Amino acid sequence: MKTLQEDIDDLDRMVDRGAAKDAIRSQIRLISREVAALQAEKETLFAAHAKLRESHAKLKDSQAERGDAAWDAFQKEAKEKQRIIQSHMLKH
């Protein structure tokens, strides 16, 4: 399969060689279809990228929330242990 640049180079050669208008127009239509397909693919990729970024942001938020909850639980447990230690120290 040819690249877009190769198709454009073919068009350039056709013009240099004095190809018929119909042949040149046919090559231009071919290039136009390829450009349209690339634009559609670009839009699809942009949409997929935006969706991926959104998912990533949600994942980071979720991880942060879980991390905060774990930290809060750790702090609560540490305070409880400290309270128990102080309670035992006061009894002795």
N, C-alpha and C positions, 0 to 999 in steps of 0.2 A: 504494500500500500504506500502510495506517495505521501510525502509531507506537504503541508500547505505551501511551504517555501518552494518546493519542487513544482507544484502546480502554478505558482506565480511566475517562476522562471520559465515554464513552458509557455505561459501567456506572453511573456516578454519576447521570447523567441518567435512566437507566432506573429506578433506585431512587427518585429524586425524583418521577417521573411515575407510580409505582405499577405498573410493568410486572409481568407474570405471572412467577411463580417460575421457570417453565421457561425463559423468555427470559433472566432474570438468570443462572440456572445455566449456560445456554449461553454467555453472555458471559464468565462466570468460567472455563469450560473453555477458551474461546478464549485468554484471558489466560494461563491456566496453561500451555497449549501453547507460547505465545510465550516465557514465562519459562523453560520447560524447554529450548527451542531456544537461548535466550541463554546459559543455564548450560552447555550442551554446547559452544557456540561458545567460551565463556570458557575451559573446560578445554582445548579444542584449541589455543587461542592460548597458554595458559600452557605447555602441553607444547612447542609450537613455539618459544616464547621460551626455555625451558630448554635445548632442543637447540641453538638459535642461540648462547646464552651459552657452552655447552660447546664448540661449534666455534670460537668466538672465542678462548676460553682456550687451546685446543689450537694454534690459529694463532699466538697470541702466544708460547706456549712454543717452538714451532717456529722462529719468527723470532728469538727470543732465543738459541736453540741455534746457529742459523746465524750470528748476529752474533758469538757467543762463538767459534765456530770460525774465522770470518774474522779476528777480533782475534788469536787465538792464532797463526794463520798469518802475520799481519802482524808480530807480535812475533818469531816465529821467523826470518822473513826479515830483520828489522832487526838481530837479534843476529848473524846470519850475515854481513851486510854490515859490521857493526861489527868482527867478528872478522877479516874480510878486510882492512879498512882498517888495523887494528892490526898485522896480519901484514906488510903492505906497509911500514908506518912502521918497524917493527923491522928490516926488511931494508935500509933506506936510512939 
